[in-house]
Amino acid sequence: MPHKYKAIFHYFIIFLLAFVSVNLFAQKTDFSSYESELEVLAKQLVYGKNDSLKLDAHKAFIETWDFILDDPKSMRYPFDSLTTLFPILTSDDKKLRIINWHIPLDNNVNQYHAIVQYFDNKKKYQVKYLEPMLGEVKSANSLKLINNQWIGALYYQLSSFKKGSKTYYLLLGWDGNDEFSNKKIIDVLSISSKSLVFGAPIFRYKKQRLHRFILEYKEDAAVSVKYYEKNKHITFPNLIPINDDLEGLYDFYVPDGSINAFELINGSFKFKENVENPQKVNVPKIKKIDSGLFPK
């Protein structure tokens, strides 16, 4: 190659490397810039003065994510400033991430939203927006659902496990159901060829096989549900009504001081009653009130 062309080729390579570096830097800067925009909008979702302002902010929030999620590299960007308001959970195998948020509306209803970034069975990058079902979901513990039939929640713990060769993701979530009761949701997520699947008949609760397990309890009760990786236990308090006349009315269910668990055995969760409290926390037994709605 003549010297003149070698020089031109040399400068072309330098230009190309510089162009690639600038674009990579710009892309990184874009994520940071988008994060700043999302942080402002996220605060408006939670603290907006009225529903109209919150929902307008939500529309802009979604549109901003649309620009970000096309790039698979976004799955590795932490968006740390958002995690003070909303959970962003990544699985330990790095194949799945859930970006999760809610809008507290004026009528004491929480509107839940989530985006799942994941790599499918062919290692192809995918994005799904979860669509919550509206109204009361009947027989929720027995339903197999897909991403457009989501039981809305804010997830706070995500862990992976195997059942045979299939990978499942355990999800623990909170639902501020209404002004009278809250819920804790124990669910599992798996990846099919076309969609995300919520629920699987792997919860063995007494004589039942459930797809998920939901605890509903009195709004001001303290109910901790946690998965312990070391001993493969999901622990949760035993709930009872504050008096016998209120059985089945979960607005009045509170912990009685004992702890139950689901133990992961060969890819299924088996119910265990009255286990040792792994947190060694003093949980006082409740004092049940007399019959009737009000104590005498």
Secondary structure, 3 states (H helix, E strand, C coil): CCHHHHHHHHHHHHHHHHHHHHHHHHHHHHHHHHHHHHHHHHHHHHHCCCHHHHHHHHHHHHHHHHHHHCCHHHHHCCCHHHCCCCCEEECCCCCEEEEEEEEECCCCCEEEEEEEEEECCCCCEEEEEECECCCCCCCHHHCCEECCCECCCEEEEEEEEEECCEEEEEEEEEECCCCCEEEEEEEEEEECCCCEEECCCCEEECCEEECCEEEEEECCCCCCCEEECCCCEEEEEEEEECCHHHCCCHHHEEEEEEEEEEEEECCEEEEEEEECCCCCCCCCCCCCCCCCCCCC
